[in-house]
Amino acid sequence: MLLTLLNIVLPVFAIAALGFGFARQQSHVAHMSFINHANVMVFCPALVFSALLNNPVDLTRGWPLVTAGVLIYIVPGILLALVRNPGMSRQAFVVTGMFRNVGNIGIPLMMLAYGKDQLGDIVLLFVITNLLQFSLGLFVLSSGSSRWEWLRNPNVWAAVLGLLLSSQRDRIPEFVLTTVDLVGQIAIPLMLFGLGVRLAQDHLENVKQALRINVMYLLAGVLTLVPILWLLPLSQDWTRLIILSAMLPPAVLNYLLCELYDVEPRAVAGVVLMGNVMSLAVIPLVVWVTLTWF
């Protein structure tokens, strides 16, 4: 199990390290602002749209999972908003604590731990994450400028379009599907590479603060799980997915969005990196608990 988990988590660090090393070797400062903007506006929407087309979601049958999938992001956000003096911008602190790494760590990890037959439900959680992150998350991050700027973000409309067209997938030309899929595959590696470039430009400071913040994130996740598991009629498979989703490290996309809106990207990069380091110990424990007790 440990070897399997390492095979999933270590590539994340390898790609970030590649960006870090490449940036360090340059004689001039590497500017990722244009690339990061393209990732949020082009590659991420393609990823969301492609995932929904390839894995149709039955919202009627899975209402308990949908409800739980929303609550594991909303409730921690409320709890974290009550923290005084978090050590960084409240916007960055709350958003980074709400949205977990369901994409590049959660999806393969859940499939390996709980079976490929859970893929539809796993993608549903991934879609919920994206919808909330590119609506509520952007709403919070953009509050200093335009509070409705998130409505212009293509990721929101890519998710809506994907939900509407998933039942009509066979009518979409194959070359369109292939193109969208290829474009979407760029998103996650580019996020990680950009994170490495960002870290190469700054010294990683306040390690203790990043550790403390991630501990608060995990505590908020545990406190959120108690009422969700008690109140909602979740199946055993759904319970496992929700528990692991709530305990995943912060998403790399948090750094990307904070960079885009200039909301303490340096501090967020450190918190995201520390959270993924901690996941090497946290994730095996959580998977063991879910497989043993649930």
Secondary structure, DSSP 8 states (H G I E B T S, - for coil): -HHHHHHHHHHHHHHHHHHHHHHHH-SS----HHHHHHIIIIIHHHHHHHHHHHS---TTTTHHHHHHHHHHHHHHHHHHHT-S--SS-HHHHHHHHH-B-IIIIIHHHHHHHH-GGGHHHHHHHHHHHHHHIIIIIHHHHTTTS-TTGGGG-HHHHHHHHHHHHGGGGGGS-HHHHHHHHHHHTTHHHHHHHHHHHHHHHS----HHHHHHHHHHHHHHHHHHHHHHHHHS---HHHHHHHHHHHTS-B-HHHHHHHHHTTS-HHHHHHHHHHHHHHHHHHHHHHHHHHHHH-
